[in-house]
Amino acid sequence: MEIAILLLSFFILMALRVPVAWSIGIASLLTLFTGMSSMAAITTMSQRILTGLDSTSILAIPFFILAGHIMKRGGIARRLVSFAKALVGGLPGGLAHVNILAAMLFGAIAGSAGAAAASIGSFMSAEMKEEGYSEGYGVAVNVTSATTGLLIPPSNIFIIYSLASGGVSIGALFLAGYLPGILTGLLLMVVAYVYAIRKKFKTGRGHTFMEILRSFVVALPSLLLLVVIMGGIVGGIFTATEASAVAVLYCIVLALLYREITFRDIPNILIEASGTIAVVMLLIAMSIAMSWVLSFENIPAQVTAFLFELNASPWVTILLINIILLVVGIFMDMTPAVLIFTPIFLPVATSMGIHPVHFGIIMVLNLCIGLCTPPVGAVLFIGVSVAETTVQKVIRPLLPFFGVMLLSLILISVFPEISLWLPDVFGFLD
């Protein structure tokens, strides 16, 4: 009964175009009404929303969002694009490779797929069109490569997964995301290479060693942010939350040195970032409340029991979980999906010997694919908006990129070493 009320009310509200955060909150409240008085349900819901945000780890999210906004305005994206051009611009289909590599670098620094798609897309869309690439193909490259930044740290979604999982090490998750993110980016570049050969795109101009070195020196201050953040976390100098505050300070200083912003621009950047932070934090608060409602109604235990009753092998169960998460990613934004479904599926995964860090990578990559799919795919719509085209033109070029993202998901699911090797080397695994 409770499951039916929760699911029906949520999907009905979504169909009525009620914002996702409010849909989650209202559905959770209606479910609580079935087991307690209205006043008790409202009080409980309010408490869960407030206590859910009362976490030091969550402080990292607004700081990283603010850092991402400073990066967009601070000229960092342009310098990363120039560096990517110097490295891979001479390959067949060079601009597609530039887009992918630049998105990986920017996403790794900003930790946001949306920011990467908007920033890199604003530079690359027109340029790719001038070189003869179709609008749809350019958007397909941009949106799929932007999601690699959610795997390559620092990444807000790993912080959210750590919260939902009950305290999986954020440092371990950050380290675990490097190889899967790089693998996914390389597979996307393979598709771009094959496409360029088939379509006979002209090869871009190669760059000399000195040109590459010059572009690297220009981009080096931006790239050093990765060293500062991960070096500080791995070295035990500061926590992930403290690293996010360091990232903001570093980005402000860098943007001022680049002379892309002045002190007068900072208030506007803070206001712009606060709008994004407010939306994200409301979504997190409502999702945490729904996660508590699920536990209160014993739904995770019921799902776990059901999966065990199937008596399937571990691989079949993981395949089933992957399919469910892929479907969830199509219809639900990544943040609520992680907060709601981690408590449901993580106990099943760990009971079958899957490390929580490995499962976190699997879950995030699953939901990254959903970010590129209609009807909810936020990154897809950002990419379409930046390129001033339509979703219909993008769907067909997206398919081969979806294919290699699924291949990456299979490889990461089957070979846990891809995710766990780096955290193990640095002593972050239990």
FIGUNU-596158 format. One record per residue (C-alpha): residue number from 1; residue in three letters; chain; x, y, z. Coordinates in nm, 2 decimals, padded with zeros to 4 digits. Each point is the difference from the previous one (the first is absolute). Example, Ala and Ser with C-alpha at 12.3 -4.5 7.8 and 13.67 -1.06 7.14 Angstrom:
2
{1 "ALA" "A" {01.23 -00.45 00.78}}
{2 "SER" "A" {00.14 00.34 -00.07}}
***
This chain:
430
{1 "MET" "A" {00.00 00.00 00.00}}
{2 "GLU" "A" {00.27 00.25 00.10}}
{3 "ILE" "A" {00.21 -00.08 -00.30}}
{4 "ALA" "A" {-00.30 00.04 -00.23}}
{5 "ILE" "A" {-00.08 00.34 00.15}}
{6 "LEU" "A" {00.36 00.12 -00.02}}
{7 "LEU" "A" {00.06 -00.10 -00.36}}
{8 "LEU" "A" {-00.35 00.10 -00.14}}
{9 "SER" "A" {00.00 00.34 00.17}}
{10 "PHE" "A" {00.36 00.07 -00.11}}
{11 "PHE" "A" {-00.06 -00.09 -00.37}}
{12 "ILE" "A" {-00.33 00.17 -00.01}}
{13 "LEU" "A" {00.16 00.32 00.13}}
{14 "MET" "A" {00.28 -00.03 -00.25}}
{15 "ALA" "A" {-00.25 -00.05 -00.28}}
{16 "LEU" "A" {-00.17 00.32 00.11}}
{17 "ARG" "A" {00.34 00.18 -00.04}}
{18 "VAL" "A" {00.04 00.07 00.37}}
{19 "PRO" "A" {00.37 00.07 00.07}}
{20 "VAL" "A" {00.19 -00.31 00.10}}
{21 "ALA" "A" {00.09 00.12 00.35}}
{22 "TRP" "A" {-00.36 00.07 00.09}}
{23 "SER" "A" {-00.12 -00.32 -00.16}}
{24 "ILE" "A" {00.23 -00.20 00.22}}
{25 "GLY" "A" {-00.10 00.20 00.31}}
{26 "ILE" "A" {-00.37 -00.02 -00.06}}
{27 "ALA" "A" {00.01 -00.38 -00.08}}
{28 "SER" "A" {00.20 -00.06 00.32}}
{29 "LEU" "A" {-00.25 00.19 00.21}}
{30 "LEU" "A" {-00.30 -00.18 -00.15}}
{31 "THR" "A" {00.17 -00.33 00.08}}
{32 "LEU" "A" {00.05 00.10 00.36}}
{33 "PHE" "A" {-00.37 00.10 00.03}}
{34 "THR" "A" {-00.08 -00.37 -00.04}}
{35 "GLY" "A" {00.17 -00.10 00.33}}
{36 "MET" "A" {-00.03 00.31 00.23}}
{37 "SER" "A" {-00.21 00.31 00.06}}
{38 "SER" "A" {00.03 00.29 -00.23}}
{39 "MET" "A" {00.18 00.22 00.26}}
{40 "ALA" "A" {00.25 -00.28 00.09}}
{41 "ALA" "A" {00.06 -00.05 -00.37}}
{42 "ILE" "A" {00.07 00.36 -00.07}}
{43 "THR" "A" {00.22 00.04 00.31}}
{44 "THR" "A" {00.20 -00.31 -00.09}}
{45 "MET" "A" {00.04 00.11 -00.36}}
{46 "SER" "A" {00.13 00.34 00.11}}
{47 "GLN" "A" {00.24 -00.15 00.25}}
{48 "ARG" "A" {00.14 -00.23 -00.27}}
{49 "ILE" "A" {00.05 00.28 -00.25}}
{50 "LEU" "A" {00.19 00.21 00.26}}
{51 "THR" "A" {00.21 -00.28 00.15}}
{52 "GLY" "A" {00.08 -00.14 -00.34}}
{53 "LEU" "A" {00.19 00.31 -00.09}}
{54 "ASP" "A" {00.17 00.02 00.34}}
{55 "SER" "A" {00.32 -00.16 -00.13}}
{56 "THR" "A" {00.35 00.13 -00.03}}
{57 "SER" "A" {00.05 -00.21 -00.32}}
{58 "ILE" "A" {-00.29 00.18 -00.17}}
{59 "LEU" "A" {00.18 00.34 00.04}}
{60 "ALA" "A" {00.24 -00.11 -00.27}}
{61 "ILE" "A" {-00.28 00.01 -00.26}}
{62 "PRO" "A" {-00.08 00.37 00.01}}
{63 "PHE" "A" {00.38 00.08 00.01}}
{64 "PHE" "A" {00.07 -00.21 -00.31}}
{65 "ILE" "A" {-00.30 00.15 -00.18}}
{66 "LEU" "A" {00.13 00.35 00.07}}
{67 "ALA" "A" {00.35 -00.11 -00.12}}
{68 "GLY" "A" {-00.16 -00.12 -00.32}}
{69 "HIS" "A" {-00.18 00.33 -00.06}}
{70 "ILE" "A" {00.33 00.19 00.06}}
{71 "MET" "A" {00.17 -00.23 -00.25}}
{72 "LYS" "A" {-00.26 00.07 -00.27}}
{73 "ARG" "A" {00.05 00.37 00.04}}
{74 "GLY" "A" {00.37 -00.01 00.06}}
{75 "GLY" "A" {00.13 -00.11 -00.34}}
{76 "ILE" "A" {00.10 -00.34 00.11}}
{77 "ALA" "A" {-00.21 -00.18 -00.26}}
{78 "ARG" "A" {00.16 00.19 -00.29}}
{79 "ARG" "A" {00.35 -00.09 00.12}}
{80 "LEU" "A" {-00.09 -00.37 00.03}}
{81 "VAL" "A" {-00.15 00.00 -00.35}}
{82 "SER" "A" {00.33 00.15 -00.13}}
{83 "PHE" "A" {00.20 -00.26 00.18}}
{84 "ALA" "A" {-00.23 -00.28 -00.13}}
{85 "LYS" "A" {00.04 00.13 -00.36}}
{86 "ALA" "A" {00.38 -00.01 00.03}}
{87 "LEU" "A" {-00.01 -00.36 00.12}}
{88 "VAL" "A" {-00.27 -00.17 -00.22}}
{89 "GLY" "A" {-00.10 00.26 -00.26}}
{90 "GLY" "A" {00.21 -00.18 -00.26}}
{91 "LEU" "A" {-00.19 -00.32 00.01}}
{92 "PRO" "A" {-00.27 -00.09 -00.25}}
{93 "GLY" "A" {-00.31 00.16 00.13}}
{94 "GLY" "A" {00.22 00.23 00.20}}
{95 "LEU" "A" {-00.26 00.23 00.13}}
{96 "ALA" "A" {-00.21 -00.28 00.15}}
{97 "HIS" "A" {00.31 -00.13 00.18}}
{98 "VAL" "A" {00.07 00.36 00.12}}
{99 "ASN" "A" {-00.36 00.02 00.13}}
{100 "ILE" "A" {00.03 -00.34 00.19}}
{101 "LEU" "A" {00.34 00.07 00.15}}
{102 "ALA" "A" {-00.09 00.36 00.10}}
{103 "ALA" "A" {-00.33 -00.12 00.16}}
{104 "MET" "A" {00.20 -00.26 00.20}}
{105 "LEU" "A" {00.24 00.26 00.12}}
{106 "PHE" "A" {-00.26 00.26 00.08}}
{107 "GLY" "A" {-00.24 -00.25 00.16}}
{108 "ALA" "A" {00.29 -00.13 00.21}}
{109 "ILE" "A" {00.06 00.35 00.13}}
{110 "ALA" "A" {-00.36 00.12 00.03}}
{111 "GLY" "A" {-00.16 -00.34 00.10}}
{112 "SER" "A" {-00.31 00.09 -00.19}}
{113 "ALA" "A" {-00.12 -00.15 -00.33}}
{114 "GLY" "A" {-00.24 00.29 -00.06}}
{115 "ALA" "A" {00.28 00.25 00.04}}
{116 "ALA" "A" {00.22 -00.19 -00.23}}
{117 "ALA" "A" {-00.27 -00.03 -00.27}}
{118 "ALA" "A" {-00.08 00.37 00.02}}
{119 "SER" "A" {00.36 00.13 00.01}}
{120 "ILE" "A" {00.16 -00.23 -00.25}}
{121 "GLY" "A" {-00.31 00.00 -00.23}}
{122 "SER" "A" {00.01 00.38 -00.01}}
{123 "PHE" "A" {00.35 -00.02 -00.15}}
{124 "MET" "A" {-00.03 -00.31 -00.22}}
{125 "SER" "A" {-00.35 00.00 -00.15}}
{126 "ALA" "A" {00.05 00.27 -00.25}}
{127 "GLU" "A" {00.35 -00.11 -00.08}}
{128 "MET" "A" {-00.11 -00.36 -00.07}}
{129 "LYS" "A" {-00.28 00.12 -00.22}}
{130 "GLU" "A" {00.24 00.21 -00.20}}
{131 "GLU" "A" {00.22 -00.30 -00.06}}
{132 "GLY" "A" {-00.29 -00.20 -00.15}}
{133 "TYR" "A" {-00.12 -00.20 00.31}}
{134 "SER" "A" {-00.38 -00.02 00.02}}
{135 "GLU" "A" {-00.16 00.18 00.29}}
{136 "GLY" "A" {-00.14 -00.32 00.14}}
{137 "TYR" "A" {00.34 -00.17 00.00}}
{138 "GLY" "A" {00.17 00.29 00.17}}
{139 "VAL" "A" {-00.26 00.00 00.28}}
{140 "ALA" "A" {00.03 -00.38 00.03}}
{141 "VAL" "A" {00.38 00.03 00.05}}
{142 "ASN" "A" {-00.04 00.29 00.25}}
{143 "VAL" "A" {-00.27 -00.15 00.23}}
{144 "THR" "A" {00.15 -00.35 00.02}}
{145 "SER" "A" {00.35 00.12 00.07}}
{146 "ALA" "A" {-00.13 00.25 00.26}}
{147 "THR" "A" {-00.11 -00.29 00.22}}
{148 "THR" "A" {00.35 -00.13 00.04}}
{149 "GLY" "A" {00.06 00.29 00.24}}
{150 "LEU" "A" {-00.24 -00.17 00.24}}
{151 "LEU" "A" {00.23 -00.30 00.02}}
{152 "ILE" "A" {00.33 00.19 00.00}}
{153 "PRO" "A" {00.03 00.18 00.34}}
{154 "PRO" "A" {-00.08 00.22 00.16}}
{155 "SER" "A" {-00.37 -00.09 -00.05}}
{156 "ASN" "A" {-00.30 00.11 00.20}}
{157 "ILE" "A" {-00.19 -00.31 -00.07}}
{158 "PHE" "A" {00.27 -00.21 00.18}}
{159 "ILE" "A" {-00.06 00.21 00.31}}
{160 "ILE" "A" {-00.37 -00.06 -00.03}}
{161 "TYR" "A" {00.06 -00.38 -00.04}}
{162 "SER" "A" {00.22 00.00 00.31}}
{163 "LEU" "A" {-00.28 00.16 00.19}}
{164 "ALA" "A" {-00.26 -00.24 -00.13}}
{165 "SER" "A" {00.22 -00.31 00.06}}
{166 "GLY" "A" {00.06 00.08 00.36}}
{167 "GLY" "A" {00.35 00.13 -00.02}}
{168 "VAL" "A" {00.20 -00.16 -00.28}}
{169 "SER" "A" {00.33 00.19 -00.02}}
{170 "ILE" "A" {-00.02 00.30 -00.23}}
{171 "GLY" "A" {00.37 -00.02 -00.06}}
{172 "ALA" "A" {-00.03 -00.36 -00.11}}
{173 "LEU" "A" {-00.29 00.09 -00.23}}
{174 "PHE" "A" {00.20 00.29 -00.15}}
{175 "LEU" "A" {00.30 -00.23 -00.07}}
{176 "ALA" "A" {-00.22 -00.28 -00.13}}
{177 "GLY" "A" {-00.16 00.23 -00.26}}
{178 "TYR" "A" {00.32 00.08 -00.19}}
{179 "LEU" "A" {00.05 -00.31 -00.21}}
{180 "PRO" "A" {-00.37 -00.06 -00.08}}
{181 "GLY" "A" {-00.03 00.37 -00.11}}
{182 "ILE" "A" {00.31 -00.02 -00.21}}
{183 "LEU" "A" {-00.11 -00.34 -00.15}}
{184 "THR" "A" {-00.34 00.15 -00.09}}
{185 "GLY" "A" {00.16 00.30 -00.16}}
{186 "LEU" "A" {00.24 -00.21 -00.21}}
{187 "LEU" "A" {-00.29 -00.22 -00.12}}
{188 "LEU" "A" {-00.18 00.32 -00.11}}
{189 "MET" "A" {00.31 00.11 -00.19}}
{190 "VAL" "A" {00.00 -00.34 -00.18}}
{191 "VAL" "A" {-00.35 00.07 -00.12}}
{192 "ALA" "A" {00.10 00.35 -00.11}}
{193 "TYR" "A" {00.30 -00.14 -00.19}}
{194 "VAL" "A" {-00.20 -00.27 -00.18}}
{195 "TYR" "A" {-00.27 00.26 -00.09}}
{196 "ALA" "A" {00.27 00.23 -00.14}}
{197 "ILE" "A" {00.15 -00.27 -00.21}}
{198 "ARG" "A" {-00.34 -00.11 -00.14}}
{199 "LYS" "A" {-00.11 00.36 -00.07}}
{200 "LYS" "A" {00.35 00.08 -00.14}}
{201 "PHE" "A" {00.04 00.31 00.21}}
{202 "LYS" "A" {00.32 00.18 -00.06}}
{203 "THR" "A" {00.27 -00.04 00.25}}
{204 "GLY" "A" {00.07 00.30 00.22}}
{205 "ARG" "A" {00.33 00.19 00.00}}
{206 "GLY" "A" {00.26 -00.18 00.22}}
{207 "HIS" "A" {00.18 00.20 00.26}}
{208 "THR" "A" {00.37 00.01 00.07}}
{209 "PHE" "A" {00.15 -00.10 00.33}}
{210 "MET" "A" {00.07 00.37 00.08}}
{211 "GLU" "A" {-00.37 00.09 -00.07}}
{212 "ILE" "A" {-00.12 -00.28 00.22}}
{213 "LEU" "A" {00.24 00.11 00.28}}
{214 "ARG" "A" {-00.11 00.36 -00.03}}
{215 "SER" "A" {-00.37 -00.09 00.03}}
{216 "PHE" "A" {00.08 -00.23 00.29}}
{217 "VAL" "A" {00.18 00.28 00.18}}
{218 "VAL" "A" {-00.30 00.23 -00.05}}
{219 "ALA" "A" {-00.25 -00.27 00.12}}
{220 "LEU" "A" {00.23 -00.11 00.29}}
{221 "PRO" "A" {-00.14 00.23 00.27}}
{222 "SER" "A" {-00.35 -00.14 -00.07}}
{223 "LEU" "A" {00.12 -00.36 -00.01}}
{224 "LEU" "A" {00.19 00.05 00.33}}
{225 "LEU" "A" {-00.34 00.02 00.17}}
{226 "LEU" "A" {-00.03 -00.38 -00.05}}
{227 "VAL" "A" {00.34 -00.05 00.17}}
{228 "VAL" "A" {-00.10 00.24 00.29}}
{229 "ILE" "A" {-00.33 -00.17 00.07}}
{230 "MET" "A" {00.09 -00.37 -00.04}}
{231 "GLY" "A" {00.35 00.05 00.14}}
{232 "GLY" "A" {-00.15 00.16 00.31}}
{233 "ILE" "A" {-00.26 -00.27 00.04}}
{234 "VAL" "A" {00.23 -00.30 -00.06}}
{235 "GLY" "A" {00.28 00.16 00.21}}
{236 "GLY" "A" {-00.24 00.05 00.29}}
{237 "ILE" "A" {00.06 00.38 00.00}}
{238 "PHE" "A" {-00.38 00.07 -00.02}}
{239 "THR" "A" {-00.33 -00.17 -00.04}}
{240 "ALA" "A" {-00.22 00.01 -00.31}}
{241 "THR" "A" {-00.21 00.28 00.16}}
{242 "GLU" "A" {00.31 00.20 00.07}}
{243 "ALA" "A" {00.13 -00.07 -00.35}}
{244 "SER" "A" {-00.31 00.15 -00.15}}
{245 "ALA" "A" {00.06 00.33 00.19}}
{246 "VAL" "A" {00.36 00.00 -00.11}}
{247 "ALA" "A" {-00.12 -00.05 -00.36}}
{248 "VAL" "A" {-00.22 00.31 00.03}}
{249 "LEU" "A" {00.29 00.21 00.13}}
{250 "TYR" "A" {00.24 -00.14 -00.27}}
{251 "CYS" "A" {-00.25 00.07 -00.28}}
{252 "ILE" "A" {-00.06 00.36 00.12}}
{253 "VAL" "A" {00.37 00.07 00.01}}
{254 "LEU" "A" {00.06 -00.16 -00.34}}
{255 "ALA" "A" {-00.29 00.18 -00.17}}
{256 "LEU" "A" {00.12 00.33 00.14}}
{257 "LEU" "A" {00.35 -00.07 -00.12}}
{258 "TYR" "A" {-00.13 -00.09 -00.35}}
{259 "ARG" "A" {-00.18 00.34 00.01}}
{260 "GLU" "A" {-00.32 -00.17 -00.12}}
{261 "ILE" "A" {-00.19 00.13 00.30}}
{262 "THR" "A" {00.04 00.29 00.25}}
{263 "PHE" "A" {-00.11 00.03 00.36}}
{264 "ARG" "A" {-00.31 00.17 -00.12}}
{265 "ASP" "A" {-00.11 -00.31 -00.18}}
{266 "ILE" "A" {00.02 -00.22 00.31}}
{267 "PRO" "A" {-00.34 00.10 00.15}}
{268 "ASN" "A" {-00.17 -00.08 -00.33}}
{269 "ILE" "A" {00.17 -00.34 -00.01}}
{270 "LEU" "A" {-00.11 -00.07 00.35}}
{271 "ILE" "A" {-00.36 00.09 -00.08}}
{272 "GLU" "A" {00.01 -00.22 -00.31}}
{273 "ALA" "A" {00.15 -00.29 00.19}}
{274 "SER" "A" {-00.24 00.03 00.29}}
{275 "GLY" "A" {-00.29 -00.06 -00.24}}
{276 "THR" "A" {00.15 -00.33 -00.11}}
{277 "ILE" "A" {00.10 -00.09 00.36}}
{278 "ALA" "A" {-00.36 00.06 00.12}}
{279 "VAL" "A" {-00.15 -00.23 -00.26}}
{280 "VAL" "A" {00.26 -00.28 00.07}}
{281 "MET" "A" {-00.04 00.03 00.37}}
{282 "LEU" "A" {-00.38 -00.01 -00.01}}
{283 "LEU" "A" {00.03 -00.31 -00.22}}
{284 "ILE" "A" {00.24 -00.16 00.24}}
{285 "ALA" "A" {-00.22 00.08 00.30}}
{286 "MET" "A" {-00.31 -00.15 -00.15}}
{287 "SER" "A" {00.18 -00.30 -00.13}}
{288 "ILE" "A" {00.15 -00.07 00.35}}
{289 "ALA" "A" {-00.35 00.03 00.15}}
{290 "MET" "A" {-00.13 -00.25 -00.26}}
{291 "SER" "A" {00.29 -00.24 00.07}}
{292 "TRP" "A" {-00.10 00.01 00.37}}
{293 "VAL" "A" {-00.36 -00.07 -00.09}}
{294 "LEU" "A" {00.11 -00.30 -00.20}}
{295 "SER" "A" {00.19 -00.13 00.30}}
{296 "PHE" "A" {-00.29 00.07 00.23}}
{297 "GLU" "A" {-00.23 -00.20 -00.22}}
{298 "ASN" "A" {00.26 -00.28 -00.02}}
{299 "ILE" "A" {00.00 00.02 -00.37}}
{300 "PRO" "A" {00.38 -00.06 -00.05}}
{301 "ALA" "A" {-00.02 -00.32 00.20}}
{302 "GLN" "A" {-00.30 -00.11 -00.21}}
{303 "VAL" "A" {00.19 00.06 -00.32}}
{304 "THR" "A" {00.30 -00.18 00.13}}
{305 "ALA" "A" {-00.21 -00.30 00.10}}
{306 "PHE" "A" {-00.16 00.00 -00.34}}
{307 "LEU" "A" {00.33 00.00 -00.18}}
{308 "PHE" "A" {00.13 -00.29 00.22}}
{309 "GLU" "A" {-00.32 -00.20 -00.06}}
{310 "LEU" "A" {00.08 00.01 -00.37}}
{311 "ASN" "A" {00.29 -00.23 00.09}}
{312 "ALA" "A" {00.20 00.15 -00.29}}
{313 "SER" "A" {00.37 00.00 -00.03}}
{314 "PRO" "A" {00.19 00.31 00.11}}
{315 "TRP" "A" {00.06 00.10 -00.36}}
{316 "VAL" "A" {-00.36 -00.03 -00.10}}
{317 "THR" "A" {-00.10 00.21 00.31}}
{318 "ILE" "A" {00.25 00.27 -00.09}}
{319 "LEU" "A" {-00.12 00.00 -00.36}}
{320 "LEU" "A" {-00.36 00.04 00.13}}
{321 "ILE" "A" {00.11 00.29 00.23}}
{322 "ASN" "A" {00.19 00.16 -00.30}}
{323 "ILE" "A" {-00.31 -00.02 -00.21}}
{324 "ILE" "A" {-00.22 00.15 00.27}}
{325 "LEU" "A" {00.25 00.29 00.05}}
{326 "LEU" "A" {00.02 00.07 -00.37}}
{327 "VAL" "A" {-00.38 00.02 -00.01}}
{328 "VAL" "A" {00.00 00.22 00.31}}
{329 "GLY" "A" {00.26 00.23 -00.15}}
{330 "ILE" "A" {-00.23 00.06 -00.30}}
{331 "PHE" "A" {-00.29 00.13 00.22}}
{332 "MET" "A" {00.18 00.14 00.31}}
{333 "ASP" "A" {00.27 00.25 00.06}}
{334 "MET" "A" {00.33 -00.14 00.13}}
{335 "THR" "A" {00.00 00.16 00.35}}
{336 "PRO" "A" {-00.33 -00.14 00.12}}
{337 "ALA" "A" {00.06 -00.33 -00.17}}
{338 "VAL" "A" {00.33 -00.05 00.19}}
{339 "LEU" "A" {-00.16 00.10 00.33}}
{340 "ILE" "A" {-00.31 -00.22 -00.04}}
{341 "PHE" "A" {00.14 -00.31 -00.17}}
{342 "THR" "A" {00.34 -00.03 00.18}}
{343 "PRO" "A" {-00.16 -00.13 00.33}}
{344 "ILE" "A" {-00.21 -00.24 -00.21}}
{345 "PHE" "A" {00.26 -00.16 -00.22}}
{346 "LEU" "A" {00.32 00.04 00.20}}
{347 "PRO" "A" {-00.08 -00.27 00.26}}
{348 "VAL" "A" {-00.07 -00.24 -00.28}}
{349 "ALA" "A" {00.32 00.08 -00.18}}
{350 "THR" "A" {00.22 -00.03 00.32}}
{351 "SER" "A" {-00.17 -00.33 00.09}}
{352 "MET" "A" {00.13 -00.13 -00.33}}
{353 "GLY" "A" {00.36 00.11 00.07}}
{354 "ILE" "A" {-00.01 00.32 -00.19}}
{355 "HIS" "A" {00.20 00.28 00.17}}
{356 "PRO" "A" {-00.20 00.31 00.08}}
{357 "VAL" "A" {00.25 00.22 -00.18}}
{358 "HIS" "A" {-00.03 -00.22 -00.32}}
{359 "PHE" "A" {-00.38 00.01 00.02}}
{360 "GLY" "A" {00.01 00.38 00.03}}
{361 "ILE" "A" {00.19 00.02 -00.33}}
{362 "ILE" "A" {-00.24 -00.24 -00.17}}
{363 "MET" "A" {-00.30 00.21 00.13}}
{364 "VAL" "A" {00.15 00.33 -00.11}}
{365 "LEU" "A" {00.09 -00.12 -00.35}}
{366 "ASN" "A" {-00.35 -00.15 -00.04}}
{367 "LEU" "A" {-00.16 00.33 00.08}}
{368 "CYS" "A" {00.25 00.20 -00.21}}
{369 "ILE" "A" {-00.16 -00.18 -00.30}}
{370 "GLY" "A" {-00.34 00.13 00.12}}
{371 "LEU" "A" {00.13 00.36 00.00}}
{372 "CYS" "A" {00.02 -00.03 -00.38}}
{373 "THR" "A" {-00.34 -00.15 -00.07}}
{374 "PRO" "A" {-00.34 00.17 -00.03}}
{375 "PRO" "A" {-00.24 00.08 00.16}}
{376 "VAL" "A" {00.19 00.11 00.31}}
{377 "GLY" "A" {00.37 00.00 -00.12}}
{378 "ALA" "A" {00.12 00.33 00.14}}
{379 "VAL" "A" {00.33 00.00 -00.18}}
{380 "LEU" "A" {-00.16 -00.09 -00.33}}
{381 "PHE" "A" {-00.23 00.31 00.02}}
{382 "ILE" "A" {00.29 00.22 00.10}}
{383 "GLY" "A" {00.20 -00.12 -00.30}}
{384 "VAL" "A" {-00.29 00.05 -00.23}}
{385 "SER" "A" {-00.06 00.35 00.14}}
{386 "VAL" "A" {00.36 00.10 -00.04}}
{387 "ALA" "A" {00.01 -00.12 -00.36}}
{388 "GLU" "A" {-00.34 00.15 -00.08}}
{389 "THR" "A" {-00.13 -00.32 -00.16}}
{390 "THR" "A" {-00.26 -00.26 00.08}}
{391 "VAL" "A" {-00.01 -00.33 00.19}}
{392 "GLN" "A" {-00.13 -00.18 -00.31}}
{393 "LYS" "A" {00.33 00.08 -00.19}}
{394 "VAL" "A" {00.21 -00.14 00.28}}
{395 "ILE" "A" {-00.16 -00.34 00.07}}
{396 "ARG" "A" {00.15 -00.19 -00.29}}
{397 "PRO" "A" {00.36 00.12 00.04}}
{398 "LEU" "A" {-00.03 -00.08 00.37}}
{399 "LEU" "A" {-00.06 -00.37 -00.05}}
{400 "PRO" "A" {00.36 -00.11 -00.06}}
{401 "PHE" "A" {00.12 00.21 00.29}}
{402 "PHE" "A" {-00.26 -00.17 00.22}}
{403 "GLY" "A" {00.13 -00.33 -00.13}}
{404 "VAL" "A" {00.35 00.06 00.13}}
{405 "MET" "A" {-00.12 00.15 00.33}}
{406 "LEU" "A" {-00.19 -00.33 00.05}}
{407 "LEU" "A" {00.32 -00.19 -00.10}}
{408 "SER" "A" {00.19 00.20 00.26}}
{409 "LEU" "A" {-00.27 -00.08 00.26}}
{410 "ILE" "A" {00.03 -00.37 -00.08}}
{411 "LEU" "A" {00.38 00.00 00.03}}
{412 "ILE" "A" {-00.02 00.19 00.33}}
{413 "SER" "A" {-00.26 -00.23 00.14}}
{414 "VAL" "A" {00.19 -00.32 -00.10}}
{415 "PHE" "A" {00.35 00.12 00.09}}
{416 "PRO" "A" {-00.01 00.17 00.35}}
{417 "GLU" "A" {00.37 00.06 -00.02}}
{418 "ILE" "A" {-00.06 00.29 -00.24}}
{419 "SER" "A" {-00.17 00.18 00.28}}
{420 "LEU" "A" {00.17 -00.13 00.31}}
{421 "TRP" "A" {00.37 -00.01 -00.11}}
{422 "LEU" "A" {00.08 00.37 00.08}}
{423 "PRO" "A" {-00.18 00.01 00.34}}
{424 "ASP" "A" {00.18 -00.32 00.09}}
{425 "VAL" "A" {00.34 00.13 -00.10}}
{426 "PHE" "A" {-00.05 00.32 00.22}}
{427 "GLY" "A" {-00.14 -00.20 00.29}}
{428 "PHE" "A" {-00.36 00.13 -00.01}}
{429 "LEU" "A" {-00.17 -00.34 -00.01}}
{430 "ASP" "A" {-00.10 -00.18 00.32}}
***
